Structure formats: structure tokens, C-alpha cells
Amino acid sequence: MRPRGRRPGSKAPAASNVSPAGGYQFFGEVDIDGDSAELTVWLREQDGTVLFTKVLRPGLVGQ
């Protein structure tokens, strides 16, 4: 089952076709820890501010 509603860290403009210069440009960053094999994912704004972070641990289904 998929979650409904806004996701944590979601940020959307009030209008469609807004330029990325309007502040609605986002990017993801990932890191894999070599010792624990955990995958950490960050969703960031264009200035680097973190909107959302999720750590995925190996072997756990449905995280």
C-alpha cells in the first residue's frame, strides 16, 4: 500500500510550469556506508538545505 497525502519534505509550487529559478529545484544525494552497508538518502534544496533523510538498512524489506 502506498502512503497517501504529502510526503515528508515535499514542497511544491502553487502553480504549474514554475521555473527552477523560483526556488523549486531539488536534488538527491546518497551515501553507502562501507562497514554497515546502510544506504542514506537525502533530498536537498538547491542551496543544500536537507528536506528529507531516509536510512535504508540491508535485509529489511518494506522500509
C-alpha positions as semicolon CSV with decimal commas, in nm:
position;residue;x (nm);y (nm);z (nm)
1;M;0,000;0,000;0,000
2;R;0,137;0,342;-0,093
3;P;0,126;0,629;0,157
4;R;-0,130;0,899;0,084
5;G;-0,102;1,274;0,118
6;R;0,212;1,481;0,120
7;R;0,534;1,306;0,187
8;P;0,778;1,440;0,446
9;G;0,994;1,704;0,288
10;S;0,761;1,759;-0,005
11;K;0,748;2,113;-0,129
12;A;0,561;2,211;-0,443
13;P;0,477;2,542;-0,606
14;A;0,118;2,667;-0,602
15;A;0,117;2,698;-0,983
16;S;0,233;2,471;-1,264
17;N;0,526;2,539;-1,502
18;V;0,727;2,730;-1,241
19;S;1,090;2,795;-1,329
20;P;1,359;2,626;-1,116
21;A;1,481;2,982;-1,051
22;G;1,163;3,024;-0,844
23;G;1,319;2,805;-0,574
24;Y;1,167;2,471;-0,670
25;Q;1,481;2,288;-0,778
26;F;1,568;1,980;-0,573
27;F;1,831;1,709;-0,590
28;G;1,908;1,384;-0,417
29;E;2,228;1,263;-0,259
30;V;2,310;0,910;-0,146
31;D;2,582;0,751;0,065
32;I;2,656;0,384;0,123
33;D;2,838;0,302;0,443
34;G;3,112;0,052;0,362
35;D;3,101;-0,113;0,704
36;S;2,728;-0,145;0,772
37;A;2,608;-0,135;0,407
38;E;2,340;0,118;0,510
39;L;2,216;0,344;0,232
40;T;2,142;0,700;0,340
41;V;1,939;0,921;0,106
42;W;1,895;1,298;0,135
43;L;1,656;1,522;-0,058
44;R;1,802;1,872;-0,075
45;E;1,701;2,215;-0,197
46;Q;1,930;2,392;-0,441
47;D;2,106;2,572;-0,153
48;G;2,185;2,238;0,014
49;T;1,918;2,253;0,285
50;V;1,803;1,900;0,371
51;L;1,429;1,846;0,325
52;F;1,417;1,473;0,396
53;T;1,651;1,196;0,504
54;K;1,597;0,820;0,494
55;V;1,835;0,543;0,605
56;L;1,781;0,202;0,445
57;R;1,932;-0,096;0,622
58;P;2,028;-0,409;0,431
59;G;1,799;-0,709;0,464
60;L;1,490;-0,516;0,579
61;V;1,201;-0,536;0,334
62;G;0,941;-0,257;0,317
63;Q;1,144;0,021;0,470
